Amino acid sequence: MSEPEPAAAFVVRVTSGQHGPRIRLQDLRTGEVREFASWAEFLRYAETVGSRSTLR
């Protein structure tokens, strides 16, 4: 039996700058890139995506 295909696949890059972390997330399926200025903002987005998919 084969594994189910993941609902989302992302590459996350984190850099630290003068004003805190810069979190860049690229969706590997669509190529869409999102940028977040805080971990809280990133976590809100991740929770939204997680609630729409079977991945938790």
C-alpha positions as CSV (number, residue, x, y, z in Angstrom):
1,M,0.0,0.0,0.0
2,S,1.4,3.4,-0.9
3,E,1.7,6.4,1.3
4,P,-0.9,9.2,0.8
5,E,0.5,12.3,-1.0
6,P,1.1,15.2,1.4
7,A,-1.4,18.0,1.3
8,A,1.3,20.6,1.6
9,A,5.1,20.8,1.0
10,F,7.1,23.8,2.1
11,V,10.7,25.1,2.3
12,V,11.2,27.4,5.3
13,R,14.2,29.8,5.5
14,V,14.8,31.8,8.6
15,T,17.3,34.6,8.8
16,S,17.9,37.0,11.6
17,G,18.2,40.7,10.9
18,Q,18.4,44.0,12.7
19,H,14.7,44.0,13.4
20,G,14.2,40.3,14.4
21,P,13.7,37.1,12.4
22,R,12.7,37.1,8.7
23,I,10.8,33.9,7.9
24,R,10.3,33.0,4.2
25,L,8.1,30.1,3.2
26,Q,8.0,28.7,-0.3
27,D,5.1,26.3,-1.4
28,L,6.8,23.6,-3.4
29,R,3.6,22.9,-5.4
30,T,2.7,26.4,-6.5
31,G,6.0,28.2,-6.1
32,E,4.3,30.9,-4.0
33,V,6.6,32.6,-1.5
34,R,5.3,34.2,1.7
35,E,7.4,36.3,4.1
36,F,6.6,36.7,7.8
37,A,8.1,39.3,10.2
38,S,7.4,37.3,13.4
39,W,7.0,33.7,14.6
40,A,3.5,34.5,15.8
41,E,2.5,35.6,12.2
42,F,4.1,32.4,10.8
43,L,2.3,30.2,13.4
44,R,-1.0,31.8,12.6
45,Y,-0.5,31.0,8.9
46,A,0.7,27.5,9.7
47,E,-2.4,26.8,11.8
48,T,-4.7,28.0,9.0
49,V,-3.0,25.8,6.5
50,G,-3.0,22.9,8.9
51,S,-6.7,23.2,9.6
52,R,-7.4,23.0,5.9
53,S,-5.3,19.9,5.3
54,T,-5.1,16.4,6.7
55,L,-1.5,17.1,8.0
56,R,-1.2,18.3,11.6
